[in-house]
Amino acid sequence: MNATAAVVLFAVIWFMAFFILLPLRLKTQGEAGEVVPGTPQSAPSAGGVGRKARLTTVVAVLLWAIIAGVIESGWVTLADIDWFGQLDR
């Protein structure tokens, strides 16, 4: 895996983890009872985006290390996932 592939893999993992972690433990303005005028009740009352981004980074680094290790070790190759024989050409 070259450096560009490693960076792209990390970015994809980071954003997937971020979008999974973002709604967890979310408290809306409607639940808090403090709706700011001009915003919907479903808007977050306290974002905590920075904390979630740091947690996402930790999770993404761990997942990236595992996935990159599997790719680099050769445990899974393209031949293993070529179910329809399209890569024989």
Z-matrix of the N, CA and C atoms (Angstrom, degrees):
N
C 1 1.441
C 2 1.533 1 107.36
N 3 1.320 2 115.66 1 127.84
C 4 1.458 3 118.48 2 178.34
C 5 1.530 4 110.76 3 -84.80
N 6 1.325 5 117.09 4 175.95
C 7 1.468 6 121.65 5 -174.83
C 8 1.530 7 112.12 6 -64.02
N 9 1.321 8 117.30 7 -38.46
C 10 1.461 9 120.00 8 179.24
C 11 1.519 10 111.39 9 -64.18
N 12 1.311 11 117.32 10 -43.21
C 13 1.463 12 120.80 11 178.41
C 14 1.526 13 110.77 12 -64.08
N 15 1.324 14 116.92 13 -37.42
C 16 1.460 15 120.49 14 179.19
C 17 1.526 16 111.17 15 -65.63
N 18 1.329 17 116.79 16 -41.57
C 19 1.468 18 120.92 17 179.25
C 20 1.522 19 110.58 18 -67.49
N 21 1.322 20 117.64 19 -42.49
C 22 1.468 21 121.20 20 179.12
C 23 1.526 22 110.19 21 -64.40
N 24 1.327 23 117.24 22 -42.92
C 25 1.461 24 120.88 23 177.91
C 26 1.521 25 110.60 24 -60.53
N 27 1.338 26 117.20 25 -43.88
C 28 1.468 27 120.35 26 178.74
C 29 1.528 28 111.01 27 -63.22
N 30 1.342 29 117.36 28 -42.86
C 31 1.463 30 120.45 29 -179.32
C 32 1.524 31 111.36 30 -63.01
N 33 1.318 32 116.94 31 -42.42
C 34 1.472 33 119.99 32 179.51
C 35 1.527 34 110.20 33 -64.33
N 36 1.322 35 117.18 34 -44.22
C 37 1.464 36 120.70 35 179.45
C 38 1.521 37 110.08 36 -64.47
N 39 1.343 38 117.26 37 -41.91
C 40 1.462 39 120.50 38 -177.77
C 41 1.525 40 110.94 39 -62.25
N 42 1.339 41 116.74 40 -48.14
C 43 1.462 42 118.96 41 -178.23
C 44 1.523 43 112.05 42 -67.78
N 45 1.326 44 117.64 43 -37.12
C 46 1.472 45 119.21 44 176.66
C 47 1.526 46 110.15 45 -62.92
N 48 1.320 47 117.14 46 -45.31
C 49 1.468 48 120.50 47 179.19
C 50 1.521 49 110.43 48 -64.72
N 51 1.331 50 117.63 49 -39.65
C 52 1.465 51 120.69 50 -179.45
C 53 1.519 52 111.31 51 -62.40
N 54 1.325 53 116.71 52 -45.65
C 55 1.457 54 119.23 53 -178.95
C 56 1.526 55 112.21 54 -70.55
N 57 1.322 56 117.40 55 -22.29
C 58 1.461 57 120.21 56 174.33
C 59 1.525 58 110.56 57 -77.85
N 60 1.333 59 116.62 58 -41.92
C 61 1.462 60 120.92 59 -177.03
C 62 1.526 61 113.96 60 -79.12
N 63 1.319 62 117.83 61 -23.85
C 64 1.459 63 121.57 62 -174.61
C 65 1.531 64 113.85 63 -56.65
N 66 1.316 65 120.85 64 -46.48
C 67 1.466 66 118.50 65 -178.20
C 68 1.538 67 114.98 66 -82.03
N 69 1.318 68 118.28 67 -5.45
C 70 1.458 69 119.53 68 -178.98
C 71 1.529 70 111.01 69 -70.36
N 72 1.310 71 115.80 70 137.79
C 73 1.462 72 123.49 71 -179.83
C 74 1.526 73 111.97 72 56.30
N 75 1.316 74 116.57 73 35.46
C 76 1.460 75 122.72 74 180.00
C 77 1.527 76 109.14 75 -84.37
N 78 1.318 77 116.49 76 130.76
C 79 1.454 78 121.85 77 175.83
C 80 1.523 79 107.48 78 -114.33
N 81 1.327 80 116.44 79 118.07
C 82 1.460 81 120.61 80 -176.85
C 83 1.524 82 110.86 81 -81.78
N 84 1.328 83 114.56 82 164.83
C 85 1.462 84 119.50 83 177.97
C 86 1.524 85 110.99 84 -64.72
N 87 1.331 86 116.27 85 -33.43
C 88 1.460 87 119.89 86 178.10
C 89 1.523 88 111.80 87 -65.60
N 90 1.342 89 116.71 88 -39.38
C 91 1.466 90 120.41 89 177.83
C 92 1.523 91 111.27 90 -69.27
N 93 1.328 92 116.77 91 -34.65
C 94 1.463 93 120.99 92 -179.24
C 95 1.521 94 111.50 93 -78.81
N 96 1.333 95 117.72 94 -19.31
C 97 1.454 96 121.68 95 179.89
C 98 1.522 97 112.93 96 78.72
N 99 1.306 98 118.00 97 18.63
C 100 1.466 99 122.70 98 -179.18
C 101 1.528 100 109.72 99 -128.67
N 102 1.315 101 117.00 100 73.12
C 103 1.455 102 121.10 101 -178.14
C 104 1.527 103 109.06 102 -82.25
N 105 1.320 104 116.35 103 121.50
C 106 1.460 105 121.82 104 177.85
C 107 1.529 106 107.99 105 -76.10
N 108 1.335 107 117.89 106 132.01
C 109 1.464 108 119.56 107 179.98
C 110 1.528 109 111.40 108 -57.17
N 111 1.327 110 115.69 109 135.15
C 112 1.457 111 121.92 110 179.84
C 113 1.514 112 113.65 111 91.88
N 114 1.331 113 117.94 112 -0.67
C 115 1.464 114 121.08 113 178.17
C 116 1.517 115 109.39 114 -120.23
N 117 1.332 116 117.77 115 153.20
C 118 1.463 117 119.68 116 177.97
C 119 1.524 118 111.02 117 -75.55
N 120 1.322 119 116.07 118 159.98
C 121 1.466 120 120.37 119 178.64
C 122 1.522 121 111.76 120 -65.47
N 123 1.326 122 116.94 121 -22.35
C 124 1.460 123 120.35 122 -177.88
C 125 1.530 124 112.97 123 -83.09
N 126 1.331 125 117.80 124 -1.38
C 127 1.465 126 120.95 125 178.11
C 128 1.529 127 109.08 126 -69.40
N 129 1.323 128 117.71 127 145.92
C 130 1.466 129 119.46 128 -179.87
C 131 1.518 130 111.67 129 -66.18
N 132 1.329 131 116.35 130 141.69
C 133 1.461 132 119.97 131 178.93
C 134 1.526 133 110.59 132 -80.47
N 135 1.308 134 116.99 133 -39.24
C 136 1.462 135 121.71 134 175.90
C 137 1.518 136 106.33 135 -136.63
N 138 1.322 137 116.37 136 114.63
C 139 1.460 138 120.72 137 -172.72
C 140 1.513 139 114.25 138 -63.11
N 141 1.310 140 117.80 139 -57.81
C 142 1.453 141 120.48 140 -175.68
C 143 1.515 142 112.60 141 65.03
N 144 1.338 143 116.51 142 30.27
C 145 1.457 144 120.31 143 -175.12
C 146 1.526 145 111.57 144 -67.14
N 147 1.319 146 117.10 145 -36.95
C 148 1.463 147 120.22 146 179.66
C 149 1.513 148 112.33 147 -62.39
N 150 1.322 149 116.04 148 -43.30
C 151 1.472 150 120.89 149 178.48
C 152 1.518 151 110.85 150 -64.10
N 153 1.329 152 115.94 151 -41.30
C 154 1.458 153 119.67 152 179.45
C 155 1.527 154 111.46 153 -69.52
N 156 1.328 155 117.48 154 -32.35
C 157 1.465 156 120.54 155 177.38
C 158 1.529 157 110.27 156 -68.01
N 159 1.326 158 117.35 157 -39.11
C 160 1.474 159 119.96 158 177.12
C 161 1.521 160 110.75 159 -65.92
N 162 1.325 161 117.54 160 -43.23
C 163 1.458 162 121.16 161 177.64
C 164 1.527 163 110.19 162 -63.32
N 165 1.324 164 116.81 163 -40.28
C 166 1.460 165 121.51 164 177.59
C 167 1.518 166 110.88 165 -60.83
N 168 1.322 167 116.92 166 -40.68
C 169 1.463 168 120.70 167 -179.72
C 170 1.523 169 110.92 168 -63.24
N 171 1.326 170 116.84 169 -42.21
C 172 1.470 171 120.44 170 178.67
C 173 1.526 172 110.16 171 -63.15
N 174 1.326 173 116.39 172 -47.25
C 175 1.467 174 120.90 173 -179.91
C 176 1.527 175 110.26 174 -63.32
N 177 1.330 176 117.30 175 -42.63
C 178 1.466 177 120.98 176 -177.87
C 179 1.522 178 111.59 177 -66.20
N 180 1.326 179 117.57 178 -37.94
C 181 1.466 180 119.70 179 178.61
C 182 1.527 181 110.18 180 -64.12
N 183 1.325 182 116.86 181 -43.21
C 184 1.469 183 120.23 182 179.00
C 185 1.529 184 111.36 183 -63.74
N 186 1.322 185 116.76 184 -47.57
C 187 1.463 186 119.96 185 179.51
C 188 1.527 187 111.53 186 -64.57
N 189 1.341 188 116.20 187 -40.40
C 190 1.461 189 119.71 188 179.32
C 191 1.523 190 111.15 189 -62.67
N 192 1.333 191 116.69 190 -41.97
C 193 1.465 192 119.78 191 179.92
C 194 1.528 193 110.94 192 -61.93
N 195 1.320 194 116.70 193 -41.01
C 196 1.465 195 120.44 194 179.49
C 197 1.532 196 110.47 195 -66.95
N 198 1.333 197 116.80 196 -49.02
C 199 1.467 198 120.29 197 -177.13
C 200 1.522 199 111.09 198 -67.00
N 201 1.327 200 117.69 199 -42.45
C 202 1.466 201 120.55 200 178.63
C 203 1.526 202 110.26 201 -64.78
N 204 1.324 203 117.11 202 -36.44
C 205 1.458 204 120.29 203 176.74
C 206 1.514 205 112.41 204 -63.40
N 207 1.312 206 116.47 205 -41.60
C 208 1.469 207 120.78 206 177.92
C 209 1.530 208 110.22 207 -64.75
N 210 1.319 209 116.41 208 -42.53
C 211 1.468 210 119.98 209 -179.86
C 212 1.524 211 110.76 210 -65.07
N 213 1.322 212 116.88 211 -46.32
C 214 1.465 213 120.88 212 -177.31
C 215 1.526 214 112.88 213 -70.23
N 216 1.323 215 116.89 214 -29.79
C 217 1.460 216 119.46 215 -177.91
C 218 1.524 217 112.50 216 -74.99
N 219 1.322 218 117.13 217 -22.47
C 220 1.447 219 120.49 218 -178.87
C 221 1.521 220 113.60 219 86.24
N 222 1.318 221 117.52 220 11.36
C 223 1.463 222 120.48 221 177.71
C 224 1.517 223 110.69 222 -60.40
N 225 1.334 224 116.62 223 -38.47
C 226 1.460 225 122.34 224 178.30
C 227 1.524 226 106.99 225 -121.45
N 228 1.306 227 116.54 226 124.42
C 229 1.463 228 121.47 227 178.59
C 230 1.521 229 109.43 228 -118.79
N 231 1.325 230 116.07 229 173.66
C 232 1.467 231 119.67 230 177.00
C 233 1.526 232 111.25 231 -62.83
N 234 1.314 233 116.94 232 -33.38
C 235 1.473 234 120.18 233 179.42
C 236 1.531 235 110.95 234 -64.31
N 237 1.334 236 117.22 235 -29.94
C 238 1.467 237 120.69 236 179.59
C 239 1.521 238 112.40 237 -69.62
N 240 1.326 239 116.71 238 -29.65
C 241 1.467 240 119.18 239 -176.97
C 242 1.527 241 112.72 240 -107.48
N 243 1.314 242 117.55 241 9.69
C 244 1.469 243 122.18 242 177.92
C 245 1.526 244 108.82 243 -88.49
N 246 1.323 245 116.31 244 77.41
C 247 1.462 246 121.45 245 -175.35
C 248 1.521 247 113.33 246 -71.91
N 249 1.318 248 117.51 247 -25.30
C 250 1.459 249 120.42 248 -174.20
C 251 1.526 250 112.50 249 -107.58
N 252 1.309 251 119.40 250 6.60
C 253 1.451 252 122.64 251 176.72
C 254 1.518 253 114.46 252 68.00
N 255 1.292 254 118.11 253 28.87
C 256 1.462 255 121.87 254 -177.53
C 257 1.537 256 112.12 255 -82.97
N 258 1.331 257 119.20 256 -17.20
C 259 1.458 258 121.12 257 -175.18
C 260 1.533 259 112.67 258 -97.49
N 261 1.324 260 118.86 259 8.81
C 262 1.463 261 121.77 260 -179.30
C 263 1.525 262 111.79 261 -75.88
N 264 1.282 263 118.51 262 -17.31
C 265 1.461 264 122.93 263 -173.26
C 266 1.474 265 113.51 264 -64.08
